[in-house]
């Protein structure tokens, strides 16, 4: 039986994927010790990135060659714009969160935002699917693992639940399956590049999540 490309991706990137899953941010949620101010900072940078993700999936729609792919991606865009962004709008209002230009300019935040946009702008459809699989499979994995965890902050609870819910689960699975289908037609060199791209996105995610902590050194990210 031919190995699934995503199985190879996860096997060869096990170390960096594990590092993200054991990140301080994830562990603080798992132990119900995430400081409110850290989550507020995270909401600011993640809310801004969801807007970026809308642009990324817009590139995917333009670069897709299959109508069913486009239909699926349009549904994803609708969920991002009208479900996830609504969550952030509510959170900002309830928590009294105001914009922070310095936080958005943090090199770790900018590297993730600009790096993902670069992949979408300059890469092909497969590269976009790989990058978003890296991001969404990671979120689905740790949020599913924390489905039964004690989380006292209701908005953190909602955030975790959102990424373990059936809709997000289906989205992550679609990205995995679509990447496997694309992998069947890739050359070995293209598969190698896909494996490396997944690892690059995971490292960007690690640094991005570190930026939620005001005491986290940029140089140490």
N, C-alpha and C positions, 0 to 999 in steps of 0.2 A: 504493500500500500504506500502510495506517495505521501511523503510528509506534508502536512499543511504548512503553508508559509507562515501563518501566524504562530503555529507551534514552534517553528524554528526561531522566529522573532523573539518570542517570550523566553525560550531556552537560552539563546545567546545573549540576551539582555537581562538575564535573571538578576545579576548583581545590582544594576542601576534601578531596575523595577522594584526590587526588594528595598533598596535605599529610599525610594519614594514612598513605598507602603509603610515604612517604619519611620518616616519623617516626624520630626517634633510636632508639627501641626496635627498629623493624624493621631499620634500617640496622646497628645493633650485632649483630643476629642474622645478617644477611647477610654481615658481615665476620668473624663468629665472635669478636666482641669484647665480647659482652654480659657485664658483671660478674655474678658469681654472686649478690651481694647485691641487685642490681637485679631479677634473675629471682625471687629469693625474695620481694621486696616485691610484685612483679607477681603471683606465685602467691597471695599473701594476698588481694589486692584482686580478682583475677579469680575465685578460688575462691568468695569471698563473692558475687560477681555471678552466678555460675552458679546459686547458690541462688535469687537474685532472678529469674533467667531462668525457673526452674521456676514461680514465681508468675506471671510474664508469660505464659507459654504456658498456664498454668491459666486465666487470663482469656480467652485466645484460644479455648480449648475451650468455655468458657461462652458466648462471643459468636458462635461459628461457627453457621451455620444449616444447613450441609451435613454429612451423616453422614461422607462421605469425608474432609472436612476434619478432623473430630473424630478419626477413626481415625488419620490422619496425625499429628496433633498429640499424640495419646496415645503414639504411637511416639517422638516427639521427647522427650516428658517422660520416658519410660523411658530413653532414651539419656543424657539429662542427669543423671538421678538415679543411674543404675546403671553408666554408663561414664565420663562426665566427672567426676563427683564422686569416683569411685573413683580416678581419676588424681590428683586433688588430695590425697586421703587418703594415698595412697602417697607422693606427693612430700613432703608435710609430715613424714611419719614418717622418710623417708630423709634429708631435708635438715635435720631438727631445727628446723623452722619453728614458731614459736609465735605465737599471736594478738597483734595489735597494734591496740588500740582507737584510738590516735591516728591511725594510718594510715587506718583505715576512716572516721575523722571528717574527713580531708582534704577540703576543699570540692570538689575536682575529682572525688574518688571518690564523695562524697555526691551531687554534681550528676548524675553518670551514673546511679547507682543510683536516686535519687529521680525523676529525669527520665524514665527508662524505665518505672518503675512508674506514674508519673502518666499516661503515654501509654496504658499497658495498662488502667489503672483508668478513665480518663475518655474514652478514644477508642473508636472502633468496631473491628470486626474488621480492616478495611482499615488502620487506623492501626497496629495491632499487627504486621500482616504487613510494613508499610513499615519500622517500627523494627527488626524482627529481620532483614529483608532488608539494611538498612543495615549492621548489625553482622556478619552472617554472610557476606555477599558480600565485605565488606572483608577478613575473615579468610581466606576461601577464595582471594581474589585474591593476597594477598601470600604466603600459605603455599604455594600452588601454585608461585609464582615461585621459592620457595626450596627446592623439593623436592630439587634436586641440589646445594644449597649444602653446604659443609663446616661442620658444627656439632659441636663437640667435646663439649659437655655433653649427655649422653644424654637428659636430661629435656626440654631445649629441643628436641632432635631429635624426641622423641616428641610434643611439643606441636605442632610444625610439621606433622609427619606426620598427626596426628589431624585437622587442619583441611584436609588435602589428600586424605584418604582417600575412597574411594567413597561411604561413608555420609554424610559431611559434604558432599561435592560434591552428592549427590542432594538433601540438605536445602536447600542454598543455591539450587539450581536450582528446587526446588519453590516456594520463597518468591518467586523471580523470576517464575516462570510464573503463580503464583497472583495476584501483584500485577498482572501484565499482564491477566489475566482480569478482575479487579476493576476495573481502569482502563477497560475497555471500556464500563462502565456509569456511570462517573463524569462529573460535569459538569466544565466547564473550571475552575471555581473549586475543585472538589474535587481535580482533578489538580494545580493550582497548589499547594494546601496539602500534597499528598503530596510534591511536589518539595522544598518548604521543610522538611518534616519529615525527609526523608532527610539534608539538609544539617545540620540541627540535631543529629541523632544522630552524624554524622561529627565535628562539632566537640566534642561530649561525649566521643567516643572519643579524640580527640587529647589532650584535657586529662586524661582518665583514664589514658592510657598515660604521660603525663608524670609522673604521681604516683609511678610506680615508681622514679623517680630521686630520691634523697634531696637532691641538690644542685639540684633543679629548683624554681624560685621559684613559689609559688602565684600571685602577682600577675602573673607573666609567662606563665601558662598560657593 
